[in-house]
């Protein structure tokens, strides 16, 4: 059986102190399960606190909610993949519907972010999905298959094929997971 990955995106909830308290409670109540891992995506201000709190639990990891494709530079408020890795992230959430639909990120932006995460040694959890009107117009397959990671890209040999749930065979060469979203 393929291992299951449970992911929790905290959005803009829980600062560092509250995040540490939540993780302490979670770890006390959640026993490691075979073939099951948990990824927690706190706000960037809480990433290091969560990463430190989950140290020693191989089944629980800290992830970053979004990354910029540049490793450094004048991008106010953005977090680069190397900075996220330094803060303790092992995985990056990329292509979330809010990033696409609220902030106007394109498929090309998402592809650059996946590449940046992989280059920094992070795994990438690629979110794919369609808007409600696209689903109702029976355009789901058309929309999702045009999104990065759902086609077999050319990948460097160093990619290990690590992937999580969802579009497993499609994203496998990018060492990325696919999380299918339904947005309204």
C-alpha positions as CSV (number, residue, x, y, z in Angstrom):
1,X,0.0,0.0,0.0
2,X,1.2,3.5,-0.9
3,X,2.0,5.6,2.2
4,X,-0.6,8.3,3.0
5,X,0.2,11.9,3.5
6,X,-2.0,14.1,5.6
7,X,-1.4,17.8,5.2
8,X,-2.7,20.7,7.2
9,X,-2.4,24.2,5.8
10,X,-2.9,26.7,8.6
11,X,-3.3,29.7,6.4
12,X,-2.9,32.8,8.5
13,X,-3.6,31.1,11.9
14,X,-1.3,30.5,14.9
15,X,1.7,32.6,15.7
16,X,4.9,31.0,17.0
17,X,3.8,30.5,20.7
18,X,0.3,29.2,19.7
19,X,1.9,27.0,17.0
20,X,4.3,25.4,19.6
21,X,1.4,24.7,21.9
22,X,-0.6,23.1,19.1
23,X,2.2,20.9,18.0
24,X,3.0,19.8,21.6
25,X,-0.7,18.8,22.0
26,X,-0.8,17.1,18.6
27,X,2.3,15.1,19.2
28,X,1.1,14.0,22.6
29,X,-2.1,12.7,21.1
30,X,-1.0,11.4,17.7
31,X,0.9,8.2,17.7
32,X,3.0,7.4,14.6
33,X,1.2,5.1,12.2
34,X,2.9,2.8,9.7
35,X,2.6,4.1,6.1
36,X,1.3,7.5,7.2
37,X,3.0,10.9,7.4
38,X,1.7,14.3,8.4
39,X,2.9,17.6,6.9
40,X,2.0,20.8,8.8
41,X,2.1,24.1,6.8
42,X,2.1,27.0,9.4
43,X,2.4,30.7,8.5
44,X,5.9,31.6,7.7
45,X,6.4,33.4,11.0
46,X,5.7,30.1,12.8
47,X,7.7,27.8,10.5
48,X,10.9,27.6,12.6
49,X,8.9,27.1,15.8
50,X,7.0,24.2,14.2
51,X,10.1,22.7,12.6
52,X,11.9,22.7,16.0
53,X,8.8,21.2,17.7
54,X,8.5,18.3,15.4
55,X,12.2,17.4,15.4
56,X,12.6,13.7,16.3
57,X,9.3,12.7,14.7
58,X,10.2,11.3,11.3
59,X,6.4,10.9,10.5
60,X,5.7,14.7,11.0
61,X,7.3,17.4,9.0
62,X,7.1,21.2,8.7
63,X,6.3,22.8,5.4
64,X,6.2,26.3,4.0
65,X,2.9,27.6,2.6
66,X,4.5,29.4,-0.4
67,X,7.9,30.2,-1.8
68,X,9.3,32.6,-4.3
69,X,11.2,31.3,-7.3
70,X,14.3,33.5,-6.7
71,X,16.8,32.3,-4.0
72,X,17.2,35.9,-2.7
73,X,16.5,39.5,-3.7
74,X,14.3,42.5,-3.2
75,X,10.9,40.7,-2.9
76,X,9.3,42.3,0.1
77,X,7.3,39.7,2.2
78,X,8.3,36.8,0.0
79,X,10.1,33.7,1.3
80,X,12.7,31.9,-0.8
81,X,13.1,28.2,-0.8
82,X,16.6,28.4,0.7
83,X,15.3,30.6,3.5
84,X,12.4,28.1,4.2
85,X,14.8,25.2,4.2
86,X,17.0,27.1,6.7
87,X,14.0,27.6,8.9
88,X,13.3,23.9,8.9
89,X,10.9,23.3,6.1
90,X,11.3,20.0,4.2
91,X,8.3,20.5,1.9
92,X,6.8,23.5,0.0
93,X,3.1,24.0,-0.8
94,X,3.1,25.3,-4.4
95,X,0.3,26.5,-6.7
96,X,-2.5,26.8,-4.1
97,X,-5.8,28.0,-5.6
98,X,-5.6,31.2,-3.4
99,X,-2.2,32.0,-4.9
100,X,-3.6,31.5,-8.4
101,X,-7.0,33.1,-8.1
102,X,-6.4,35.8,-5.4
103,X,-2.8,36.8,-6.2
104,X,-2.9,36.1,-9.9
105,X,-0.1,33.6,-10.0
106,X,0.3,31.8,-13.3
107,X,1.1,28.2,-14.3
108,X,4.6,29.5,-15.3
109,X,5.0,31.1,-11.8
110,X,4.0,27.8,-10.2
111,X,6.5,25.8,-12.4
112,X,9.3,28.2,-11.3
113,X,8.4,27.7,-7.7
114,X,8.4,23.9,-8.0
115,X,11.8,24.1,-9.6
116,X,13.1,26.5,-6.9
117,X,11.9,24.2,-4.1
118,X,13.5,21.2,-5.6
119,X,16.7,23.1,-6.2
120,X,16.8,24.0,-2.5
121,X,16.3,20.4,-1.4
122,X,12.6,20.7,-0.6
123,X,9.9,18.4,-1.7
124,X,7.0,20.2,-3.5
125,X,3.4,19.6,-2.9
126,X,1.8,20.9,-6.1
127,X,-1.8,21.9,-5.8
128,X,-3.9,21.5,-8.9
129,X,-7.5,22.2,-9.4
130,X,-10.2,24.2,-11.1
131,X,-12.6,26.9,-10.3
132,X,-16.3,26.1,-9.7
133,X,-17.4,27.5,-13.1
134,X,-14.7,25.4,-14.9
135,X,-15.9,22.3,-13.1
136,X,-19.5,23.0,-13.9
137,X,-18.5,23.6,-17.6
138,X,-16.9,20.1,-17.6
139,X,-13.5,21.6,-18.1
140,X,-11.8,19.9,-15.1
141,X,-9.4,17.7,-17.1
142,X,-8.5,20.5,-19.5
143,X,-7.7,22.9,-16.7
144,X,-5.8,20.5,-14.4
145,X,-3.7,18.9,-17.2
146,X,-2.4,22.3,-18.3
147,X,-1.1,23.0,-14.8
148,X,2.6,22.4,-14.1
149,X,3.5,19.0,-12.8
150,X,0.6,17.2,-14.4
151,X,2.6,16.4,-17.6
152,X,5.8,14.5,-17.6
153,X,8.5,17.2,-17.7
154,X,12.1,16.7,-18.5
155,X,13.8,16.4,-15.2
156,X,17.4,16.1,-14.1
157,X,18.6,12.7,-13.1
158,X,19.0,13.8,-9.4
159,X,15.2,13.8,-8.9
160,X,14.3,10.8,-6.8
161,X,10.7,10.2,-7.7
162,X,9.5,11.0,-4.2
163,X,5.8,11.9,-4.3
164,X,2.7,11.9,-2.2
165,X,-1.0,11.4,-2.8
166,X,-3.0,12.5,-5.8
167,X,-1.6,12.6,-9.3
168,X,1.1,10.2,-8.3
169,X,2.4,8.9,-11.7
170,X,2.1,12.3,-13.3
171,X,4.2,14.3,-10.8
172,X,6.6,11.5,-9.8
173,X,9.5,12.8,-11.9
174,X,9.4,16.2,-10.2
175,X,9.6,14.7,-6.7
176,X,6.4,16.6,-6.2
177,X,3.1,15.7,-4.7
178,X,-0.2,16.7,-6.2
179,X,-3.0,17.9,-4.0
180,X,-6.2,18.3,-5.9
181,X,-8.2,21.3,-4.8
182,X,-11.8,22.4,-5.5
183,X,-12.1,26.1,-5.2
184,X,-15.3,28.2,-5.3
